[in-house]
Amino acid sequence: MLKIGLTGGIGAGKSEVSRLLVSYGAVLIDADRIAREVVEPGTEGLAAVVAAFGESVLTEDGTLDRPKLGSIVFADPERLATLNAIVHPLVGARSAELESAAGPGDVVIHDVPLLTENGLAPLYDLVVVVDASPETQLDRLVRLRGMAEAEAKARMAAQAGRAARLEIADLVIDNDGPLDALEPQVRKVWEELERRAAETV
């Protein structure tokens, strides 16, 4: 099994890269998706979040009001650290569970937005970084996701800078250009990952 850490700044196009890798045969463990699962109604994760942030972070139907929580934590590093201390151990445990179900020759992609920030590179055989310029990131967040520019900039500022991500990269996928320039790069990376995975069996 080859364990890959996949990361990139918000708006860099990591989701599209992971979608392509899955289409080639990768096993995907999506930290963001798991982070949502561990705070669903009835979970210990949601109970801990409410204990830390109060009932105001719940919607009327008892689910987590993610935009409301986001507006609290992204403006305050201490509160963000509090949230991470609740969610990250739960995500780690669930990720390990999913990974243990993969086969010996599989390429397991851990899609981890905060891989750089949390110093997680040593956990993986290789780190793949999806790279885009801050200008491209901002444009995509505002134009494609409909974020206000100030919110987009705050989200970007809460993450590691481009240089810090590139420093830990074993392989870099440049996603500063159009979508059709992305697929050949991802295919080339996949071929390299498959080759290395075969050596682990």
C-alpha positions in Angstrom: 0.0 0.0 0.0 1.2 3.5 -0.9 0.0 6.3 1.4 -0.3 9.7 -0.3 -1.0 13.0 1.4 -2.9 15.3 -1.1 -3.1 18.9 -0.2 -3.5 22.4 -1.6 -4.8 25.8 -0.7 -8.5 26.6 -0.8 -9.5 27.1 -4.4 -6.4 25.4 -5.8 -8.5 22.6 -7.3 -7.7 19.7 -5.0 -11.2 18.2 -5.3 -10.9 17.9 -9.0 -7.5 16.2 -8.7 -8.9 13.7 -6.1 -11.9 13.0 -8.4 -9.5 12.2 -11.3 -7.3 10.0 -9.1 -10.3 8.0 -7.9 -11.4 7.6 -11.6 -8.0 6.0 -12.2 -8.3 3.6 -9.3 -7.1 5.4 -6.2 -8.7 4.7 -2.8 -9.8 8.2 -1.4 -9.9 9.1 2.2 -11.4 12.6 2.3 -10.6 14.4 5.5 -13.2 17.1 4.8 -16.0 14.6 4.3 -15.0 12.7 7.4 -14.9 16.0 9.3 -18.5 16.5 8.4 -19.4 12.9 9.4 -17.9 13.2 12.8 -20.1 16.2 13.8 -23.4 14.8 12.5 -26.3 14.9 14.9 -26.0 12.3 17.6 -22.2 12.1 17.4 -19.8 12.8 20.3 -18.1 15.2 17.9 -21.2 17.4 17.7 -21.8 17.3 21.4 -18.2 18.5 22.0 -18.5 21.3 19.5 -21.7 22.5 21.2 -20.1 22.3 24.6 -17.2 24.5 23.3 -19.1 27.0 21.2 -22.7 27.0 22.5 -26.1 26.1 21.0 -25.9 29.1 18.6 -23.8 27.0 16.3 -26.7 24.6 15.6 -29.5 25.1 13.0 -33.1 24.7 13.9 -33.1 21.0 13.0 -30.1 20.3 15.3 -27.4 20.0 12.6 -24.2 22.0 12.7 -24.5 25.5 11.2 -21.2 25.3 9.4 -21.2 28.9 8.0 -21.9 30.3 11.5 -19.2 28.2 13.1 -16.8 29.1 10.2 -17.4 32.8 10.8 -16.5 32.4 14.5 -13.3 30.3 14.1 -11.8 31.8 11.0 -11.7 35.2 12.6 -10.1 33.9 15.9 -7.0 31.6 15.8 -7.6 30.4 19.4 -11.2 29.3 18.7 -10.0 27.6 15.5 -7.5 25.7 17.6 -10.3 24.7 20.0 -12.3 23.3 17.1 -9.4 21.5 15.6 -8.6 19.9 18.9 -12.1 18.4 18.9 -12.4 17.4 15.3 -8.9 16.3 14.3 -8.5 13.2 16.6 -11.9 12.0 15.5 -11.0 12.4 11.8 -7.7 10.6 12.4 -9.3 7.6 14.0 -11.9 7.3 11.2 -9.2 7.7 8.5 -7.1 4.9 10.1 -10.2 2.7 10.0 -10.8 3.3 6.3 -7.1 2.9 5.4 -6.9 -0.5 7.1 -9.6 -1.7 4.7 -7.5 -1.0 1.6 -5.6 -3.7 -0.2 -1.7 -4.2 -0.2 -1.1 -2.8 -3.7 -3.6 0.1 -3.4 -2.7 3.7 -3.7 -4.5 5.4 -0.8 -5.0 9.1 -1.2 -5.5 11.1 2.0 -7.2 14.4 0.9 -6.0 16.6 3.8 -6.6 20.4 3.4 -4.5 21.3 6.5 -1.7 18.8 6.0 1.0 21.5 5.9 -0.5 23.5 8.9 -0.6 20.4 11.1 2.8 19.1 10.2 1.4 15.8 8.9 3.8 15.2 6.0 5.8 12.5 7.8 2.6 10.3 8.0 2.7 9.7 4.3 5.0 8.0 1.8 4.6 10.9 -0.5 3.0 14.4 -0.4 1.3 15.7 -3.6 0.5 19.4 -3.6 -2.0 21.0 -6.0 -0.6 24.4 -6.6 -2.3 27.6 -7.8 -1.3 31.2 -7.4 -3.1 33.3 -4.7 -4.6 35.4 -7.5 -6.1 32.2 -9.1 -7.4 30.9 -5.8 -9.1 34.2 -5.0 -10.7 34.4 -8.4 -12.1 30.9 -8.1 -13.5 31.4 -4.6 -15.2 34.7 -5.6 -16.3 33.8 -9.1 -17.1 30.0 -8.8 -18.0 29.6 -5.1 -19.7 33.0 -4.7 -17.7 34.0 -1.7 -17.3 37.7 -0.7 -13.7 38.8 -1.4 -13.0 39.6 2.3 -14.2 36.1 3.4 -12.2 34.4 0.7 -9.0 36.3 1.7 -9.7 35.4 5.4 -10.0 31.7 4.5 -6.8 31.9 2.5 -5.0 33.7 5.3 -6.0 31.0 7.8 -4.1 28.4 5.8 -0.4 27.9 5.2 1.2 30.0 2.5 2.1 28.7 -0.9 5.9 28.4 -0.2 5.3 26.3 3.0 3.1 23.9 1.0 5.6 23.6 -1.9 8.4 23.0 0.7 6.9 19.7 1.8 5.8 18.5 -1.7 7.3 15.4 -3.3 5.2 15.9 -6.4 3.5 19.2 -7.5 0.4 19.5 -9.8 0.2 23.0 -11.3 -3.4 24.0 -11.5 -3.0 27.6 -12.4 -4.3 27.1 -15.9 -7.5 25.8 -17.5 -9.1 22.5 -16.5 -8.0 20.6 -19.7 -4.3 21.2 -18.8 -4.9 19.5 -15.5 -5.8 15.9 -16.6 -2.5 15.1 -18.4 -0.6 16.2 -15.3 -2.7 14.1 -12.9 -2.5 11.1 -15.2 1.3 11.4 -15.1 1.4 11.6 -11.3 -1.0 8.6 -11.1 1.4 6.5 -13.3 4.3 7.4 -10.9 2.1 6.5 -7.9 1.1 3.2 -9.4 4.8 2.3 -10.1 5.8 3.1 -6.5 2.8 1.2 -5.1 3.8 -1.9 -7.1 7.2 -1.8 -5.4 5.5 -2.0 -1.9 3.8 -5.3 -2.6 
